[in-house]
Amino acid sequence: MRTLTCTTLALALAVFGGCEQKSTVDPEKGSNLVGNYGGDGTSVEDDELFDEGDSELEDDGSEVAIAELPELPKPAKPVNKCTTKKEKVGKKTKSVKTCGLVDPKPGVSASYGARTLKGDFRFGMSTKDVFKLLSREIEAEYQKKQEEAGDDAMAQDQARAWRAEQLQDLKANHVKFKSASKHRWGVSLIQYEYADDSQEEMLWIKANPTLRKFYFFKDGSLWKILYAYSPDTWPGKSYADVVEEKFKKWFGVSPEDKVKQDPETAAPLVRYYEWKSSDGDIIRSFDMTQVHGVVALAVIDQKTEEYMGERLPNVGGKEEFGGAVNDVLGGSDVCYDSNGEITECDKEKDGY
């Protein structure tokens, strides 16, 4: 999996210059994920955003155990079928008939997509192991830079400085969700993805110019990855277009169309598509373009969610944002091969 290289960053609500997995505040260039600017335009200092203290995470050079996954059967060809399901409209429930393509093996299709998206990451991995894998992606990119530098001493120094900065930023992107730390993720696009003071933490990275990846942990174990894509990932495409042309190719043509409603008013709070894989993953897509300027894709460990409960965004509700919040994101490091299957993008061919 390739990450951590970018030249320009498309923002949902603000614009700033090029970067290479840089997460620190730069008041001259705009906003980072949770926002650099107060209502009066003044910058917010780093220690106000990341005040959890120095991260204890280190790459000690030991190998990360990557569990082998069982071989999947071949995916089935979609077939035309009509189905009837109960749908709640306001306070009433009615039967709705729909016809279209249906995946005979939805769990298999979803597994192919989830495995490609997750790469070497496995649910249950420790925070340290995820940190190691992300660190080694930096090291791989550093080696490429050194090879390109050749005998150029200045270019070699620049590569070393780049490596040191990336590792420092990765540590800064380790967040422990403790209310006493006064972190500011409670007014960001992930505000419903975690609970304070519940042994939860997160690592996040800028994977490419238009994508952020958030790795969530419960009791030190990875249980969810959230991919947040900016609209610039798919220029000119609506969320409906992205679901039809991308997500249904990645995870299967017949996801469940779900809605979360306000228990008092029955007003829809969030609509989303859901796939369930044969590996025990849940994949959900959310249209958050109106509130946060992103399309979100969550891959979740079903067993962990069963005892923690669903964590869904509240897109349709009232959002209380402080003046310091500017959410940014988006981009895809997933491409298609000649058969239309999702695969890792080729850096030179696909421009990443």
Long-range contacts (C-beta under 8 A, 24 or more apart in sequence): 1-119, 1-120, 1-137, 1-333, 1-344, 2-137, 2-333, 2-344, 2-345, 2-347, 2-352, 3-134, 3-137, 3-205, 3-207, 3-208, 3-213, 3-333, 4-137, 4-138, 4-141, 4-166, 4-205, 4-206, 4-207, 5-141, 5-208, 5-352, 6-206, 6-208, 6-209, 7-209, 8-209, 9-206, 9-209, 9-210, 9-328, 10-209, 10-210, 10-230, 10-231, 10-232, 10-328, 10-330, 11-230, 11-293, 11-326, 11-328, 12-230, 12-231, 12-289, 12-292, 12-293, 12-294, 12-326, 12-327, 12-328, 12-329, 12-330, 13-293, 13-326, 13-327, 13-328, 14-326, 14-328, 19-206, 20-162, 20-165, 20-166, 21-138, 21-166, 21-169, 21-170, 21-205, 21-206, 22-165, 22-169, 22-206, 23-169, 23-172, 23-173, 23-204, 23-205, 23-206, 24-169, 24-172, 25-49, 30-326, 31-326, 31-328, 32-328, 33-188, 33-204, 33-212, 33-327, 33-328, 33-329, 34-184, 34-185, 34-187, 34-188, 34-324, 34-325, 34-326, 34-327, 35-184, 35-322, 35-324, 35-325, 35-326, 35-327, 36-324, 36-326, 37-323, 37-324, 37-326, 38-322, 38-323, 38-324, 39-322, 39-323, 39-324, 40-323, 44-324, 46-172, 48-184, 49-183, 49-184, 50-172, 50-173, 50-175, 50-183, 51-181, 51-182, 51-183, 52-174, 52-175, 52-176, 52-178, 52-181, 52-183, 54-171, 55-171, 55-172, 55-174, 57-127, 57-128, 57-131, 57-171, 57-174, 58-128, 58-131, 59-131, 59-132, 59-135, 59-136, 60-132, 62-132, 64-120, 64-125, 64-129, 64-132, 64-133, 65-129, 66-120, 66-122, 67-122, 69-115, 69-279, 72-108, 72-111, 72-112, 72-115, 72-278, 73-105, 73-108, 74-108, 75-103, 75-105, 75-108, 75-109, 75-112, 75-252, 76-103, 76-104, 76-105, 76-108, 76-109, 77-104, 78-102, 78-103, 78-104, 78-253, 78-254, 79-104, 88-259, 88-261, 88-266, 90-266, 91-266, 100-253, 100-254, 101-253, 101-254, 102-253, 102-254, 103-252, 103-253, 103-254, 106-252, 106-254, 106-255, 106-275, 106-276, 107-276, 107-277, 107-278, 108-278, 109-251, 109-252, 109-253, 109-275, 110-251, 110-252, 110-275, 110-276, 110-277, 110-278, 110-281, 110-283, 111-277, 111-278, 111-279, 111-281, 112-341, 112-342, 113-250, 113-251, 113-252, 113-275, 113-277, 113-283, 113-342, 114-251, 114-277, 114-279, 114-281, 114-283, 114-299, 115-279, 116-250, 116-334, 116-342, 116-343, 116-344, 117-225, 117-227, 117-250, 117-297, 117-299, 117-334, 117-342, 118-225, 118-299, 119-344, 121-215, 121-222, 121-225, 122-222, 123-221, 123-222, 123-223, 123-281, 123-301, 123-304, 124-221, 124-222, 124-223, 124-301, 125-221, 125-222, 126-217, 126-220, 126-221, 126-222, 127-174, 127-201, 127-203, 127-217, 127-220, 127-222, 130-203, 130-215, 130-217, 130-222, 131-170, 131-174, 131-203, 134-170, 134-203, 134-205, 135-167, 135-170, 138-163, 138-166, 138-167, 138-170, 139-163, 141-166, 142-166, 170-203, 170-205, 173-203, 173-204, 173-205, 174-201, 174-202, 174-203, 175-201, 175-202, 175-203, 175-204, 176-200, 176-201, 177-201, 177-202, 184-324, 184-325, 187-320, 187-321, 187-322, 187-324, 187-325, 188-325, 188-327, 189-228, 189-288, 189-291, 189-292, 189-294, 189-296, 189-313, 189-327, 189-329, 190-214, 190-226, 192-311, 192-312, 192-313, 192-314, 193-224, 193-226, 193-298, 193-311, 194-311, 207-331, 207-333, 208-331, 208-332, 208-333, 208-352, 209-331, 210-329, 210-330, 210-331, 210-332, 211-329, 211-330, 211-331, 211-332, 211-333, 212-328, 212-329, 212-330, 218-304, 218-308, 221-304, 222-301, 223-300, 223-301, 223-304, 223-305, 223-308, 224-298, 224-299, 224-300, 224-301, 224-304, 224-305, 224-311, 225-298, 225-299, 226-296, 226-297, 226-298, 226-299, 227-296, 227-297, 227-298, 227-299, 228-288, 228-292, 228-294, 228-295, 228-296, 228-297, 228-329, 228-330, 229-294, 229-295, 229-296, 229-297, 229-329, 229-330, 229-331, 229-332, 230-293, 230-294, 230-295, 230-328, 230-329, 230-330, 230-331, 231-289, 231-293, 231-294, 231-295, 231-330, 232-330, 232-331, 233-295, 233-330, 233-331, 233-332, 234-332, 239-287, 239-289, 239-295, 242-295, 243-273, 243-285, 246-332, 247-273, 247-285, 247-297, 249-336, 249-340, 249-341, 249-342, 250-334, 250-342, 251-275, 251-277, 251-283, 255-283, 255-285, 260-312, 262-316, 262-317, 267-316, 268-316, 269-312, 269-314, 269-315, 269-316, 269-317, 270-312, 270-313, 270-314, 270-315, 270-316, 271-315, 272-312, 276-302, 284-312, 286-313, 286-315, 287-315, 288-313, 288-315, 290-315, 291-315, 291-319, 292-327, 292-329, 293-327, 293-328, 293-329, 293-330, 294-327, 294-329, 294-330, 295-330
